[in-house]
Amino acid sequence: MALTAKDLRDKTPDQLRDQLVALKKEAFNLRFQKATNQLENTARMRAVRRDAARVQTVLTEKARAAAQ
């Protein structure tokens, strides 16, 4: 369930920040699971990292658009 940039652009900056916080929490939990050898789906780490990057990119785009 990867997030698409198109879907993210339809959201408000507050919604994006909330989503970013949730993704960072999930990334933390996945790292913790990996450290304790409880992580089953290792590909999820990569997907969460990329989704967080997508959210940050869209937030930056919105900030630049607002500044102009």
mmCIF file of the N, C-alpha and C atoms, coordinates in Angstrom:
data_MODEL
# 
_entry.id   MODEL 
# 
loop_
_atom_site.group_PDB 
_atom_site.id 
_atom_site.type_symbol 
_atom_site.label_atom_id 
_atom_site.label_alt_id 
_atom_site.label_comp_id 
_atom_site.label_asym_id 
_atom_site.label_entity_id 
_atom_site.label_seq_id 
_atom_site.pdbx_PDB_ins_code 
_atom_site.Cartn_x 
_atom_site.Cartn_y 
_atom_site.Cartn_z 
_atom_site.occupancy 
_atom_site.B_iso_or_equiv 
_atom_site.pdbx_formal_charge 
_atom_site.auth_seq_id 
_atom_site.auth_comp_id 
_atom_site.auth_asym_id 
_atom_site.auth_atom_id 
_atom_site.pdbx_PDB_model_num 
ATOM 1   N N  . MET A 1 1  ? 0.827  -1.176  0.000  1.00 0.00 ? 1  MET A N  1 
ATOM 2   C CA . MET A 1 1  ? 0.000  0.000   0.000  1.00 0.00 ? 1  MET A CA 1 
ATOM 3   C C  . MET A 1 1  ? 0.880  1.252   0.000  1.00 0.00 ? 1  MET A C  1 
ATOM 4   N N  . ALA A 1 2  ? 1.600  1.432   -1.059 1.00 0.00 ? 2  ALA A N  1 
ATOM 5   C CA . ALA A 1 2  ? 2.474  2.591   -1.156 1.00 0.00 ? 2  ALA A CA 1 
ATOM 6   C C  . ALA A 1 2  ? 1.646  3.837   -1.439 1.00 0.00 ? 2  ALA A C  1 
ATOM 7   N N  . LEU A 1 3  ? 2.043  4.918   -0.848 1.00 0.00 ? 3  LEU A N  1 
ATOM 8   C CA . LEU A 1 3  ? 1.375  6.194   -1.069 1.00 0.00 ? 3  LEU A CA 1 
ATOM 9   C C  . LEU A 1 3  ? 1.836  6.762   -2.406 1.00 0.00 ? 3  LEU A C  1 
ATOM 10  N N  . THR A 1 4  ? 0.918  7.395   -3.109 1.00 0.00 ? 4  THR A N  1 
ATOM 11  C CA . THR A 1 4  ? 1.320  8.040   -4.358 1.00 0.00 ? 4  THR A CA 1 
ATOM 12  C C  . THR A 1 4  ? 1.402  9.541   -4.124 1.00 0.00 ? 4  THR A C  1 
ATOM 13  N N  . ALA A 1 5  ? 2.288  10.177  -4.851 1.00 0.00 ? 5  ALA A N  1 
ATOM 14  C CA . ALA A 1 5  ? 2.467  11.615  -4.711 1.00 0.00 ? 5  ALA A CA 1 
ATOM 15  C C  . ALA A 1 5  ? 1.185  12.344  -5.103 1.00 0.00 ? 5  ALA A C  1 
ATOM 16  N N  . LYS A 1 6  ? 0.455  11.798  -6.065 1.00 0.00 ? 6  LYS A N  1 
ATOM 17  C CA . LYS A 1 6  ? -0.800 12.429  -6.494 1.00 0.00 ? 6  LYS A CA 1 
ATOM 18  C C  . LYS A 1 6  ? -1.800 12.467  -5.342 1.00 0.00 ? 6  LYS A C  1 
ATOM 19  N N  . ASP A 1 7  ? -1.931 11.370  -4.618 1.00 0.00 ? 7  ASP A N  1 
ATOM 20  C CA . ASP A 1 7  ? -2.837 11.331  -3.468 1.00 0.00 ? 7  ASP A CA 1 
ATOM 21  C C  . ASP A 1 7  ? -2.380 12.301  -2.376 1.00 0.00 ? 7  ASP A C  1 
ATOM 22  N N  . LEU A 1 8  ? -1.087 12.390  -2.186 1.00 0.00 ? 8  LEU A N  1 
ATOM 23  C CA . LEU A 1 8  ? -0.549 13.244  -1.133 1.00 0.00 ? 8  LEU A CA 1 
ATOM 24  C C  . LEU A 1 8  ? -0.756 14.724  -1.444 1.00 0.00 ? 8  LEU A C  1 
ATOM 25  N N  . ARG A 1 9  ? -0.706 15.082  -2.721 1.00 0.00 ? 9  ARG A N  1 
ATOM 26  C CA . ARG A 1 9  ? -0.873 16.497  -3.090 1.00 0.00 ? 9  ARG A CA 1 
ATOM 27  C C  . ARG A 1 9  ? -2.282 16.997  -2.812 1.00 0.00 ? 9  ARG A C  1 
ATOM 28  N N  . ASP A 1 10 ? -3.250 16.079  -2.703 1.00 0.00 ? 10 ASP A N  1 
ATOM 29  C CA . ASP A 1 10 ? -4.631 16.465  -2.413 1.00 0.00 ? 10 ASP A CA 1 
ATOM 30  C C  . ASP A 1 10 ? -4.855 16.751  -0.930 1.00 0.00 ? 10 ASP A C  1 
ATOM 31  N N  . LYS A 1 11 ? -3.888 16.417  -0.088 1.00 0.00 ? 11 LYS A N  1 
ATOM 32  C CA . LYS A 1 11 ? -4.047 16.593  1.359  1.00 0.00 ? 11 LYS A CA 1 
ATOM 33  C C  . LYS A 1 11 ? -3.511 17.952  1.806  1.00 0.00 ? 11 LYS A C  1 
ATOM 34  N N  . THR A 1 12 ? -3.988 18.369  2.973  1.00 0.00 ? 12 THR A N  1 
ATOM 35  C CA . THR A 1 12 ? -3.519 19.632  3.530  1.00 0.00 ? 12 THR A CA 1 
ATOM 36  C C  . THR A 1 12 ? -2.164 19.416  4.220  1.00 0.00 ? 12 THR A C  1 
ATOM 37  N N  . PRO A 1 13 ? -1.413 20.488  4.427  1.00 0.00 ? 13 PRO A N  1 
ATOM 38  C CA . PRO A 1 13 ? -0.126 20.335  5.124  1.00 0.00 ? 13 PRO A CA 1 
ATOM 39  C C  . PRO A 1 13 ? -0.263 19.708  6.518  1.00 0.00 ? 13 PRO A C  1 
ATOM 40  N N  . ASP A 1 14 ? -1.349 20.032  7.227  1.00 0.00 ? 14 ASP A N  1 
ATOM 41  C CA . ASP A 1 14 ? -1.546 19.430  8.549  1.00 0.00 ? 14 ASP A CA 1 
ATOM 42  C C  . ASP A 1 14 ? -1.750 17.922  8.450  1.00 0.00 ? 14 ASP A C  1 
ATOM 43  N N  . GLN A 1 15 ? -2.517 17.492  7.459  1.00 0.00 ? 15 GLN A N  1 
ATOM 44  C CA . GLN A 1 15 ? -2.732 16.057  7.265  1.00 0.00 ? 15 GLN A CA 1 
ATOM 45  C C  . GLN A 1 15 ? -1.406 15.371  6.901  1.00 0.00 ? 15 GLN A C  1 
ATOM 46  N N  . LEU A 1 16 ? -0.614 16.047  6.086  1.00 0.00 ? 16 LEU A N  1 
ATOM 47  C CA . LEU A 1 16 ? 0.676  15.476  5.689  1.00 0.00 ? 16 LEU A CA 1 
ATOM 48  C C  . LEU A 1 16 ? 1.611  15.345  6.887  1.00 0.00 ? 16 LEU A C  1 
ATOM 49  N N  . ARG A 1 17 ? 1.615  16.362  7.747  1.00 0.00 ? 17 ARG A N  1 
ATOM 50  C CA . ARG A 1 17 ? 2.479  16.294  8.937  1.00 0.00 ? 17 ARG A CA 1 
ATOM 51  C C  . ARG A 1 17 ? 2.049  15.156  9.854  1.00 0.00 ? 17 ARG A C  1 
ATOM 52  N N  . ASP A 1 18 ? 0.736  14.981  10.007 1.00 0.00 ? 18 ASP A N  1 
ATOM 53  C CA . ASP A 1 18 ? 0.231  13.874  10.832 1.00 0.00 ? 18 ASP A CA 1 
ATOM 54  C C  . ASP A 1 18 ? 0.649  12.531  10.244 1.00 0.00 ? 18 ASP A C  1 
ATOM 55  N N  . GLN A 1 19 ? 0.560  12.425  8.925  1.00 0.00 ? 19 GLN A N  1 
ATOM 56  C CA . GLN A 1 19 ? 0.940  11.181  8.266  1.00 0.00 ? 19 GLN A CA 1 
ATOM 57  C C  . GLN A 1 19 ? 2.441  10.926  8.418  1.00 0.00 ? 19 GLN A C  1 
ATOM 58  N N  . LEU A 1 20 ? 3.226  11.988  8.349  1.00 0.00 ? 20 LEU A N  1 
ATOM 59  C CA . LEU A 1 20 ? 4.670  11.855  8.508  1.00 0.00 ? 20 LEU A CA 1 
ATOM 60  C C  . LEU A 1 20 ? 5.018  11.360  9.907  1.00 0.00 ? 20 LEU A C  1 
ATOM 61  N N  . VAL A 1 21 ? 4.346  11.891  10.909 1.00 0.00 ? 21 VAL A N  1 
ATOM 62  C CA . VAL A 1 21 ? 4.570  11.444  12.287 1.00 0.00 ? 21 VAL A CA 1 
ATOM 63  C C  . VAL A 1 21 ? 4.243  9.959   12.419 1.00 0.00 ? 21 VAL A C  1 
ATOM 64  N N  . ALA A 1 22 ? 3.126  9.545   11.824 1.00 0.00 ? 22 ALA A N  1 
ATOM 65  C CA . ALA A 1 22 ? 2.726  8.134   11.890 1.00 0.00 ? 22 ALA A CA 1 
ATOM 66  C C  . ALA A 1 22 ? 3.751  7.242   11.196 1.00 0.00 ? 22 ALA A C  1 
ATOM 67  N N  . LEU A 1 23 ? 4.263  7.687   10.058 1.00 0.00 ? 23 LEU A N  1 
ATOM 68  C CA . LEU A 1 23 ? 5.262  6.899   9.334  1.00 0.00 ? 23 LEU A CA 1 
ATOM 69  C C  . LEU A 1 23 ? 6.566  6.801   10.124 1.00 0.00 ? 23 LEU A C  1 
ATOM 70  N N  . LYS A 1 24 ? 6.954  7.885   10.772 1.00 0.00 ? 24 LYS A N  1 
ATOM 71  C CA . LYS A 1 24 ? 8.181  7.843   11.566 1.00 0.00 ? 24 LYS A CA 1 
ATOM 72  C C  . LYS A 1 24 ? 8.038  6.922   12.767 1.00 0.00 ? 24 LYS A C  1 
ATOM 73  N N  . LYS A 1 25 ? 6.838  6.902   13.368 1.00 0.00 ? 25 LYS A N  1 
ATOM 74  C CA . LYS A 1 25 ? 6.599  5.972   14.471 1.00 0.00 ? 25 LYS A CA 1 
ATOM 75  C C  . LYS A 1 25 ? 6.676  4.535   13.985 1.00 0.00 ? 25 LYS A C  1 
ATOM 76  N N  . GLU A 1 26 ? 6.082  4.283   12.822 1.00 0.00 ? 26 GLU A N  1 
ATOM 77  C CA . GLU A 1 26 ? 6.125  2.933   12.267 1.00 0.00 ? 26 GLU A CA 1 
ATOM 78  C C  . GLU A 1 26 ? 7.563  2.528   11.948 1.00 0.00 ? 26 GLU A C  1 
ATOM 79  N N  . ALA A 1 27 ? 8.344  3.452   11.399 1.00 0.00 ? 27 ALA A N  1 
ATOM 80  C CA . ALA A 1 27 ? 9.743  3.162   11.079 1.00 0.00 ? 27 ALA A CA 1 
ATOM 81  C C  . ALA A 1 27 ? 10.517 2.829   12.356 1.00 0.00 ? 27 ALA A C  1 
ATOM 82  N N  . PHE A 1 28 ? 10.242 3.573   13.424 1.00 0.00 ? 28 PHE A N  1 
ATOM 83  C CA . PHE A 1 28 ? 10.903 3.301   14.706 1.00 0.00 ? 28 PHE A CA 1 
ATOM 84  C C  . PHE A 1 28 ? 10.554 1.893   15.191 1.00 0.00 ? 28 PHE A C  1 
ATOM 85  N N  . ASN A 1 29 ? 9.261  1.559   15.140 1.00 0.00 ? 29 ASN A N  1 
ATOM 86  C CA . ASN A 1 29 ? 8.831  0.237   15.591 1.00 0.00 ? 29 ASN A CA 1 
ATOM 87  C C  . ASN A 1 29 ? 9.448  -0.879  14.746 1.00 0.00 ? 29 ASN A C  1 
ATOM 88  N N  . LEU A 1 30 ? 9.559  -0.644  13.444 1.00 0.00 ? 30 LEU A N  1 
ATOM 89  C CA . LEU A 1 30 ? 10.169 -1.649  12.570 1.00 0.00 ? 30 LEU A CA 1 
ATOM 90  C C  . LEU A 1 30 ? 11.656 -1.827  12.899 1.00 0.00 ? 30 LEU A C  1 
ATOM 91  N N  . ARG A 1 31 ? 12.343 -0.714  13.170 1.00 0.00 ? 31 ARG A N  1 
ATOM 92  C CA . ARG A 1 31 ? 13.767 -0.820  13.548 1.00 0.00 ? 31 ARG A CA 1 
ATOM 93  C C  . ARG A 1 31 ? 13.911 -1.587  14.856 1.00 0.00 ? 31 ARG A C  1 
ATOM 94  N N  . PHE A 1 32 ? 12.999 -1.337  15.769 1.00 0.00 ? 32 PHE A N  1 
ATOM 95  C CA . PHE A 1 32 ? 13.032 -2.026  17.060 1.00 0.00 ? 32 PHE A CA 1 
ATOM 96  C C  . PHE A 1 32 ? 12.803 -3.529  16.865 1.00 0.00 ? 32 PHE A C  1 
ATOM 97  N N  . GLN A 1 33 ? 11.837 -3.869  16.011 1.00 0.00 ? 33 GLN A N  1 
ATOM 98  C CA . GLN A 1 33 ? 11.565 -5.275  15.723 1.00 0.00 ? 33 GLN A CA 1 
ATOM 99  C C  . GLN A 1 33 ? 12.770 -5.941  15.072 1.00 0.00 ? 33 GLN A C  1 
ATOM 100 N N  . LYS A 1 34 ? 13.443 -5.203  14.184 1.00 0.00 ? 34 LYS A N  1 
ATOM 101 C CA . LYS A 1 34 ? 14.617 -5.767  13.518 1.00 0.00 ? 34 LYS A CA 1 
ATOM 102 C C  . LYS A 1 34 ? 15.724 -6.048  14.534 1.00 0.00 ? 34 LYS A C  1 
ATOM 103 N N  . ALA A 1 35 ? 15.896 -5.126  15.472 1.00 0.00 ? 35 ALA A N  1 
ATOM 104 C CA . ALA A 1 35 ? 16.957 -5.284  16.472 1.00 0.00 ? 35 ALA A CA 1 
ATOM 105 C C  . ALA A 1 35 ? 16.694 -6.475  17.387 1.00 0.00 ? 35 ALA A C  1 
ATOM 106 N N  . THR A 1 36 ? 15.417 -6.793  17.597 1.00 0.00 ? 36 THR A N  1 
ATOM 107 C CA . THR A 1 36 ? 15.080 -7.913  18.485 1.00 0.00 ? 36 THR A CA 1 
ATOM 108 C C  . THR A 1 36 ? 14.743 -9.183  17.699 1.00 0.00 ? 36 THR A C  1 
ATOM 109 N N  . ASN A 1 37 ? 15.068 -9.170  16.416 1.00 0.00 ? 37 ASN A N  1 
ATOM 110 C CA . ASN A 1 37 ? 14.834 -10.328 15.531 1.00 0.00 ? 37 ASN A CA 1 
ATOM 111 C C  . ASN A 1 37 ? 13.373 -10.754 15.486 1.00 0.00 ? 37 ASN A C  1 
ATOM 112 N N  . GLN A 1 38 ? 12.448 -9.795  15.532 1.00 0.00 ? 38 GLN A N  1 
ATOM 113 C CA . GLN A 1 38 ? 11.028 -10.095 15.440 1.00 0.00 ? 38 GLN A CA 1 
ATOM 114 C C  . GLN A 1 38 ? 10.422 -9.597  14.135 1.00 0.00 ? 38 GLN A C  1 
ATOM 115 N N  . LEU A 1 39 ? 11.228 -8.990  13.282 1.00 0.00 ? 39 LEU A N  1 
ATOM 116 C CA . LEU A 1 39 ? 10.711 -8.412  12.041 1.00 0.00 ? 39 LEU A CA 1 
ATOM 117 C C  . LEU A 1 39 ? 10.470 -9.506  11.017 1.00 0.00 ? 39 LEU A C  1 
ATOM 118 N N  . GLU A 1 40 ? 9.233  -9.585  10.531 1.00 0.00 ? 40 GLU A N  1 
ATOM 119 C CA . GLU A 1 40 ? 8.891  -10.612 9.550  1.00 0.00 ? 40 GLU A CA 1 
ATOM 120 C C  . GLU A 1 40 ? 8.965  -10.077 8.120  1.00 0.00 ? 40 GLU A C  1 
ATOM 121 N N  . ASN A 1 41 ? 8.449  -8.878  7.903  1.00 0.00 ? 41 ASN A N  1 
ATOM 122 C CA . ASN A 1 41 ? 8.412  -8.315  6.554  1.00 0.00 ? 41 ASN A CA 1 
ATOM 123 C C  . ASN A 1 41 ? 9.475  -7.219  6.424  1.00 0.00 ? 41 ASN A C  1 
ATOM 124 N N  . THR A 1 42 ? 10.642 -7.601  5.963  1.00 0.00 ? 42 THR A N  1 
ATOM 125 C CA . THR A 1 42 ? 11.741 -6.637  5.883  1.00 0.00 ? 42 THR A CA 1 
ATOM 126 C C  . THR A 1 42 ? 11.507 -5.591  4.797  1.00 0.00 ? 42 THR A C  1 
ATOM 127 N N  . ALA A 1 43 ? 10.726 -5.912  3.792  1.00 0.00 ? 43 ALA A N  1 
ATOM 128 C CA . ALA A 1 43 ? 10.461 -4.955  2.717  1.00 0.00 ? 43 ALA A CA 1 
ATOM 129 C C  . ALA A 1 43 ? 9.638  -3.777  3.220  1.00 0.00 ? 43 ALA A C  1 
ATOM 130 N N  . ARG A 1 44 ? 8.925  -3.967  4.308  1.00 0.00 ? 44 ARG A N  1 
ATOM 131 C CA . ARG A 1 44 ? 8.091  -2.881  4.844  1.00 0.00 ? 44 ARG A CA 1 
ATOM 132 C C  . ARG A 1 44 ? 8.953  -1.706  5.303  1.00 0.00 ? 44 ARG A C  1 
ATOM 133 N N  . MET A 1 45 ? 10.169 -1.983  5.788  1.00 0.00 ? 45 MET A N  1 
ATOM 134 C CA . MET A 1 45 ? 11.066 -0.905  6.221  1.00 0.00 ? 45 MET A CA 1 
ATOM 135 C C  . MET A 1 45 ? 11.349 0.043   5.053  1.00 0.00 ? 45 MET A C  1 
ATOM 136 N N  . ARG A 1 46 ? 11.655 -0.532  3.911  1.00 0.00 ? 46 ARG A N  1 
ATOM 137 C CA . ARG A 1 46 ? 11.962 0.264   2.732  1.00 0.00 ? 46 ARG A CA 1 
ATOM 138 C C  . ARG A 1 46 ? 10.738 1.061   2.282  1.00 0.00 ? 46 ARG A C  1 
ATOM 139 N N  . ALA A 1 47 ? 9.573  0.434   2.293  1.00 0.00 ? 47 ALA A N  1 
ATOM 140 C CA . ALA A 1 47 ? 8.348  1.102   1.861  1.00 0.00 ? 47 ALA A CA 1 
ATOM 141 C C  . ALA A 1 47 ? 8.014  2.277   2.777  1.00 0.00 ? 47 ALA A C  1 
ATOM 142 N N  . VAL A 1 48 ? 8.173  2.097   4.075  1.00 0.00 ? 48 VAL A N  1 
ATOM 143 C CA . VAL A 1 48 ? 7.871  3.167   5.033  1.00 0.00 ? 48 VAL A CA 1 
ATOM 144 C C  . VAL A 1 48 ? 8.841  4.321   4.848  1.00 0.00 ? 48 VAL A C  1 
ATOM 145 N N  . ARG A 1 49 ? 10.101 4.000   4.655  1.00 0.00 ? 49 ARG A N  1 
ATOM 146 C CA . ARG A 1 49 ? 11.115 5.039   4.450  1.00 0.00 ? 49 ARG A CA 1 
ATOM 147 C C  . ARG A 1 49 ? 10.803 5.866   3.199  1.00 0.00 ? 49 ARG A C  1 
ATOM 148 N N  . ARG A 1 50 ? 10.421 5.176   2.138  1.00 0.00 ? 50 ARG A N  1 
ATOM 149 C CA . ARG A 1 50 ? 10.117 5.884   0.889  1.00 0.00 ? 50 ARG A CA 1 
ATOM 150 C C  . ARG A 1 50 ? 8.827  6.688   0.992  1.00 0.00 ? 50 ARG A C  1 
ATOM 151 N N  . ASP A 1 51 ? 7.831  6.149   1.688  1.00 0.00 ? 51 ASP A N  1 
ATOM 152 C CA . ASP A 1 51 ? 6.586  6.892   1.882  1.00 0.00 ? 51 ASP A CA 1 
ATOM 153 C C  . ASP A 1 51 ? 6.855  8.174   2.675  1.00 0.00 ? 51 ASP A C  1 
ATOM 154 N N  . ALA A 1 52 ? 7.692  8.076   3.694  1.00 0.00 ? 52 ALA A N  1 
ATOM 155 C CA . ALA A 1 52 ? 8.037  9.257   4.488  1.00 0.00 ? 52 ALA A CA 1 
ATOM 156 C C  . ALA A 1 52 ? 8.744  10.290  3.608  1.00 0.00 ? 52 ALA A C  1 
ATOM 157 N N  . ALA A 1 53 ? 9.617  9.837   2.747  1.00 0.00 ? 53 ALA A N  1 
ATOM 158 C CA . ALA A 1 53 ? 10.324 10.748  1.842  1.00 0.00 ? 53 ALA A CA 1 
ATOM 159 C C  . ALA A 1 53 ? 9.346  11.416  0.883  1.00 0.00 ? 53 ALA A C  1 
ATOM 160 N N  . ARG A 1 54 ? 8.363  10.658  0.393  1.00 0.00 ? 54 ARG A N  1 
ATOM 161 C CA . ARG A 1 54 ? 7.344  11.217  -0.489 1.00 0.00 ? 54 ARG A CA 1 
ATOM 162 C C  . ARG A 1 54 ? 6.546  12.319  0.219  1.00 0.00 ? 54 ARG A C  1 
ATOM 163 N N  . VAL A 1 55 ? 6.166  12.052  1.457  1.00 0.00 ? 55 VAL A N  1 
ATOM 164 C CA . VAL A 1 55 ? 5.402  13.039  2.223  1.00 0.00 ? 55 VAL A CA 1 
ATOM 165 C C  . VAL A 1 55 ? 6.237  14.299  2.420  1.00 0.00 ? 55 VAL A C  1 
ATOM 166 N N  . GLN A 1 56 ? 7.504  14.133  2.769  1.00 0.00 ? 56 GLN A N  1 
ATOM 167 C CA . GLN A 1 56 ? 8.370  15.297  2.975  1.00 0.00 ? 56 GLN A CA 1 
ATOM 168 C C  . GLN A 1 56 ? 8.542  16.093  1.686  1.00 0.00 ? 56 GLN A C  1 
ATOM 169 N N  . THR A 1 57 ? 8.641  15.406  0.561  1.00 0.00 ? 57 THR A N  1 
ATOM 170 C CA . THR A 1 57 ? 8.785  16.084  -0.721 1.00 0.00 ? 57 THR A CA 1 
ATOM 171 C C  . THR A 1 57 ? 7.557  16.931  -1.028 1.00 0.00 ? 57 THR A C  1 
ATOM 172 N N  . VAL A 1 58 ? 6.376  16.362  -0.822 1.00 0.00 ? 58 VAL A N  1 
ATOM 173 C CA . VAL A 1 58 ? 5.147  17.102  -1.095 1.00 0.00 ? 58 VAL A CA 1 
ATOM 174 C C  . VAL A 1 58 ? 5.008  18.285  -0.131 1.00 0.00 ? 58 VAL A C  1 
ATOM 175 N N  . LEU A 1 59 ? 5.397  18.096  1.126  1.00 0.00 ? 59 LEU A N  1 
ATOM 176 C CA . LEU A 1 59 ? 5.361  19.210  2.079  1.00 0.00 ? 59 LEU A CA 1 
ATOM 177 C C  . LEU A 1 59 ? 6.277  20.345  1.618  1.00 0.00 ? 59 LEU A C  1 
ATOM 178 N N  . THR A 1 60 ? 7.453  19.997  1.131  1.00 0.00 ? 60 THR A N  1 
ATOM 179 C CA . THR A 1 60 ? 8.396  21.001  0.645  1.00 0.00 ? 60 THR A CA 1 
ATOM 180 C C  . THR A 1 60 ? 7.828  21.720  -0.574 1.00 0.00 ? 60 THR A C  1 
ATOM 181 N N  . GLU A 1 61 ? 7.197  20.965  -1.474 1.00 0.00 ? 61 GLU A N  1 
ATOM 182 C CA . GLU A 1 61 ? 6.589  21.575  -2.659 1.00 0.00 ? 61 GLU A CA 1 
ATOM 183 C C  . GLU A 1 61 ? 5.518  22.577  -2.231 1.00 0.00 ? 61 GLU A C  1 
ATOM 184 N N  . LYS A 1 62 ? 4.691  22.198  -1.282 1.00 0.00 ? 62 LYS A N  1 
ATOM 185 C CA . LYS A 1 62 ? 3.615  23.081  -0.818 1.00 0.00 ? 62 LYS A CA 1 
ATOM 186 C C  . LYS A 1 62 ? 4.190  24.334  -0.145 1.00 0.00 ? 62 LYS A C  1 
ATOM 187 N N  . ALA A 1 63 ? 5.258  24.161  0.612  1.00 0.00 ? 63 ALA A N  1 
ATOM 188 C CA . ALA A 1 63 ? 5.886  25.299  1.293  1.00 0.00 ? 63 ALA A CA 1 
ATOM 189 C C  . ALA A 1 63 ? 6.479  26.276  0.262  1.00 0.00 ? 63 ALA A C  1 
ATOM 190 N N  . ARG A 1 64 ? 7.106  25.737  -0.763 1.00 0.00 ? 64 ARG A N  1 
ATOM 191 C CA . ARG A 1 64 ? 7.677  26.603  -1.799 1.00 0.00 ? 64 ARG A CA 1 
ATOM 192 C C  . ARG A 1 64 ? 6.585  27.325  -2.572 1.00 0.00 ? 64 ARG A C  1 
ATOM 193 N N  . ALA A 1 65 ? 5.489  26.631  -2.841 1.00 0.00 ? 65 ALA A N  1 
ATOM 194 C CA . ALA A 1 65 ? 4.382  27.252  -3.575 1.00 0.00 ? 65 ALA A CA 1 
ATOM 195 C C  . ALA A 1 65 ? 3.760  28.379  -2.740 1.00 0.00 ? 65 ALA A C  1 
ATOM 196 N N  . ALA A 1 66 ? 3.682  28.162  -1.440 1.00 0.00 ? 66 ALA A N  1 
ATOM 197 C CA . ALA A 1 66 ? 3.095  29.188  -0.565 1.00 0.00 ? 66 ALA A CA 1 
ATOM 198 C C  . ALA A 1 66 ? 4.022  30.398  -0.441 1.00 0.00 ? 66 ALA A C  1 
ATOM 199 N N  . ALA A 1 67 ? 5.324  30.173  -0.552 1.00 0.00 ? 67 ALA A N  1 
ATOM 200 C CA . ALA A 1 67 ? 6.283  31.258  -0.393 1.00 0.00 ? 67 ALA A CA 1 
ATOM 201 C C  . ALA A 1 67 ? 6.333  32.173  -1.629 1.00 0.00 ? 67 ALA A C  1 
ATOM 202 N N  . GLN A 1 68 ? 5.857  31.675  -2.744 1.00 0.00 ? 68 GLN A N  1 
ATOM 203 C CA . GLN A 1 68 ? 5.922  32.478  -3.978 1.00 0.00 ? 68 GLN A CA 1 
ATOM 204 C C  . GLN A 1 68 ? 4.725  33.379  -4.135 1.00 0.00 ? 68 GLN A C  1 
# 
